[in-house]
Amino acid sequence: MEFWNSLLTEKSWDLLQELQKKPFKFIVIGGWAAYLWTRMHKSKDIDIVIADFKDLQYLKEEYDLKKNEALKKYEIQFGEIDVDIYVAYYSPLALPIPEIKKHTAKVEGITVVSPEVLLILKQGAEADRELSVKGQKDRIDIMALLFFSGINFGMYRQLLQEHRLEHLLPRLRRIIAECREYNYLNLNPLEFKRKKKELLNLLAK
């Protein structure tokens, strides 16, 4: 069961592939990063991190790059698809961009943030838009990461401690406990209940 319209997500995926061929470096975060790690839900929009000013300069020269002062990010619109660009020392993500840059891997040739960092970034986004449709998608991505990406919970806890984000752990337990959307995770109710119980026991240690 797909969360977003499949025609739109296919266009977004094609755009991400095109951007990957351009001469600038970026790290994929957000929904597409969750998809690359879990193969569960494709994304409607593209969220990327730019760590080097020269890469941001390239985007300014090649595209209609707009600065969103309210949300502290840059944006490029490609029809119905938004590319949201987060930059160091400006964008208020749950973890600083220099830290994000330390935890990446290549998946299908695309530089993507690690599952542990992505989980924290997703929690930060979910906290800001808990009651919205995007907040629901964040929670589904969070559950998919927990079930299918092989999260290193020791690293997750260490990052929380280092960046004073320990409050995200009880919130994570609540997201797991309250989640009912097994249909979006391709699980039957019994499998879903068992996996949730295992996770909650693991996080209680």
Residue, then its C-alpha position, 0 to 999 in steps of 0.5 A: m500500500e503506497f502512501w503518496n500517489s505513485l505517478l508523482t513519486e515516480k516523477s520524484w524518483d526520476l528527478l532524484q536520479e537526474l540530480q545525482k548525475k549533476p556536478f554537485k554533492f549532496i546527502v539525501i535525507g527525508g522520505w527518499a532516504a527512508y525508502l533507500w534503506t527500507r524499500m517501503h515508501k517512495s517520497k513525493d518531495i526530495d530533501i537534501v543536505i548541502a555541506d559545501f558552499k560551492d555546491l550551493q553556489y552551483l544550484k544558485e547558478e543553474y536553477d531558480l533557487k529560492k531562500n525560505e527564511a521562515l523555515k531556514k532552508y532553500e527550495i527549488q520547484f520542479g512542477e509538483i515536486d519540491v526539492d528542499i535544501y538544508v545547509a550547514y550553520y543555517s538550517p535547524l535540523a535535529l542534528p547539525i549538518p557536520e554531524i550528518k556528514k560523518h554518517t553516510a553511505k552509498v545506496e544505489g550510487i546515491t549518498v544517503v544518511s545512515p539509518e540511525v541519523l535518519l531516525i533522529l532527523k525523522q523524529g525531529a521533523e515529526a515533532d514539528r508536524e505531528l498532527s499533519v499528513k506529513g507527520q503521519k508519513d514521518r511516523i510510517d517512515i520511522m516504523a519502517l526504519l525500525f523494522f527493516s533498516g537494521i538500526n544500531f540502537g547503541m549508536y542511536r542512543q549515543l547520538l541522542q546523548e551527545h547532542r542532548l536529544e534524550h527526550l526523543l527516546p520516550r517519544l519514540r516509544r510512544i510512536i511505536a506503542e500508538c502506531r496502528e498502520y500495519n497495512y503501510l508496512n506490509l505486515n499482518p496484524l500478528e506480525f506487526k504486534r510481535k515486532k512492536k513488542e520486540l522493539l519496545n522490549l529492546l528500547a526498555k533496556 
